[in-house]
Amino acid sequence: MNQKEILEASDSLRQWFKRGGTDPKTGKKFKGWINCKTGGPCGRKSKKSGGSYPACRPTKAQCKSIKGKMYKKKSSKRVNWKKRKSENAEEPKKGTGKKPKGSSRRLYTDENPKDTVSVKFSSVSDIRDTLNKSSFKSKSHARQSQIINLIHQRVRAAKGRVKDPKKKKSLTAAFKYITNKKEASKRKTKRMREEDAEKKNIHKPVKPGILKRRLGNLSCSKVRGAKSKLKNKGTHYAKALQRYLNYHC
């Protein structure tokens, strides 16, 4: 610890409040706490004088510690400037698949290098080439959906920033293409979940009123439509549909 640090550590409360700085607007020196928002003296004349509510700290150096948070100060209500545990916590060495709170890690940072798929998205052909890669096709549906969502987000962001008309036209077409792929992926996810639920319920007996609960008001056309959509015709639900058709249609 050098001499300056020793003197600062032994500062009395009176010396603490004597600290000040130079007002950037007037160039005059002042005593007291510093308004981190303006760099000038803490406080303001009145609400009518305009300007945001001051966020004051004893020294200019301490303003750096609340950078990005100072605009939370909008009234006399106390604000806790201390970092939360999640902000102080070190990032995990191995990714969890989710972005940790307060992390600089990007949302889709590759958590497993072996699971990487390089993506291009500047045109429809680029996206088509990415989705036709063996490294993409070998992935599970859940991982494929993740990659499609990533491309969708990147194309949307690029389309909003680009100013060149040719590039904008190319990205607009690419965005339309990947949006259709994203919706198709969602439909597949929904279908897979329904199939999984159907497999789980295959041995469960059909309770009275199951058709009415699932389909609402029953009619022959509605029941035929529901039966035609089923892949597995051996479930209790499929048999209940067939019984309805046998007796009522």
N, C-alpha and C positions, 0 to 999 in steps of 0.2 A: 504494500500500500504506500503510494507516494504522499508527499506533504500536502498536496491539494486535497486528496481524498480524505486524509486525516482531519483536515480543517472542515471539510464539508460534513463529515460524520459527526463532528463535535458542535455543529451549528446549533445555536439556541433557537427557540420558537420565534423570538424577535428578529433574529437574522434571517430566518426562513421566510417571514413575511416581507422582509426588506428587499428580497430578490425581485427583479423586474426585467425589463427589456427595452427594445426600441420599437415604437409604433410605426409600422410600415407605411401608414397613410400620411402621418404628419412628420415623421422622422425624429420626433421628440422622445426622450427617454422617460420611462415611467416606472413606478414601484408597485409591487403587488403581484398577484397571480396573472397568468396569461390566458387570454381567450384563444383556444386552439383553432377555432374556426377562422379567425381574422388575423391572428398573430399580434394583436394589439392588447391593451389593458382589458382585464376582465370586467364584464358588465356592459349595460347599454342604458341610454338615457331614459327611454320609455318604449312601450309597444308601438306608439305612433311614429317613433323615429325610424322604424323599420328594421330589417335585418333579422336573422334567425336567433333563437335563444342561445346565449353564450354557453360554451362548454369549457370550463376553466381548470387549469392544472397549475401547480406551483412553478414549474420550470418548462422551458421550451422542449427540453429533452424528453420530458414526460408526455408531451403531446404526441410523440412518435408511437408510444405504447397504446394510444387509443385511436390511432389512425384508422379510419374506416368505421369506427364506432361512435365518433364524436357527434354525428348527426342524429343519434338516438336521443340526444339531449334536446327536448322540445319544450320543456316546462321546468318548474321548480322541483318536480318529482325526482327523487334520487335515482341515479343510474349506477349500477355496479360495473366498474371498469375492469375488474379482475377477469382473467381468462377462465373459462370453464374447464373441467377435467378433460372433456372430449377434445378441447383445443390444445391442451398441453400434452395429451397422450401421443405416444409415438405411433407412427403408422405400422401396421402389421407387415412383417417381412413377406409372408405369403398372403395373397389376396383372399378375400372372403366372397368375392363375386358382387359385393355391394360397395358403394362409395362410403367410407367412414365419415362421420360428421366432422366438419372443420378440416377435412383432408384436401390436399392439393392434387390428390389422385383424380384422374379423369374418370368420368362415369363408366366408360367402356374400356378402361385400361386393361390390357391383356394380363390376366391373372395366371395363365398357364401357357408358357411359350410354345408348347407342343400343340396347343389348341388354336394356334394363330391362323387366320385367313386374311391375306392382304386384299384390300378392297380399293376399287377405283369407281368413281361416280360422276365424272364430268359429262357423260353422255349415256344414252340408252345402251349402246353397244358395250361400253365399259361395265355397266351394271350386269348386263347379260353374261359377259365373259366371267365376271366374279361369281355369279350364281351357278355357272356351269363348271366351275373348277371342281376337281375331284376332292380337294381339301374341304370344300364347302359341302358337297353332296355326302361325304362320309360322316358328317356331324349328325347329332340327334336333332329331332325337330325343334326342341327347346333352344338349342344353340343356334340353329339356322334362323329361328325367329329373332333371336338377339342380334344377329348380324344384319338381318333385314331392317330391323329397327334402327340400328346404327347408321346404315346407309341412308335411310329415310331422313334421319335427323341431320346428317351432314349435307345432303342435297338441299334440304329446306333452308339451312343456314347459308349455304353458298348462293342459292337462288336469291336470297334477300340482300346479299352484299354486292353481287356482281352488277356492273354497270354496262359492260359491253353488250350490245344487242344480240350478236351471234351467240355468245356464251350463255346469255340469259335464255335464249330460245332453246338451246341444247339442254340446259339445266331444267327448264320448265317441262320439256318432254321426258327427261330422266325422272323428274319428281312424280309425274303422272304414272310412269311405268312402275316405279318402286312403291307408290301408294297402292296400286292394284295388287302387287305382290304381297304387300303387308296385309291387306284385307283378306287375300286368299289364305295367308298363313293363319290369320285369326280364325277363319272358318274351319280350317283343318284342326286347329287346337280345340275348338268347340266340339267338333265331330269326334275327335279322339277321347275327349272327356266323357262325352255321352256314351261312347262304346265301352269305355272302362266302367262307367256306372252300370251299364247294361250287363256286363260280364259279372259284376259283383252281385247283381240282383237276379241272376239267371235261375237260381235254385229257390228263391223266395216265392212262396205261394201268392197268387193274385188275390188281394182283398176285395170285398164287394165295393163297387163304385170306383175302381181304379181307372176305368176308361173315362168316366165323367170328370174325375179330378184332373186327368191329364189333358183331355180334349175339350172339356166343357160340354155344351149341348151336342149330343151325338146325332150323326146322320150317316147314311150309307156311304156317301161320297167322302166324308171326312175320315171315316174309319178305313175305307179303301186306301186313301192317300197316306194315312199313318202307317198302314201295313206295307205299302210299296216302298217306303223309306227305310224300313228295317232290313238290316243285313242278316241278322241272326233270327231265323224263323222258329227256333226251338224254345224261345223264352216263354215264360208264363204270360207276359204281356202280349206277345204275338198270338198265343193260343186264345187269349181273351178276345182279341180283335177278330180272330177267325170265328169264334163262337157267336159273336154279335152278328157277323155277316151271315152265318148259317141260319140264325133264328129270325133275323129282322130284315134281311135284304133278299 
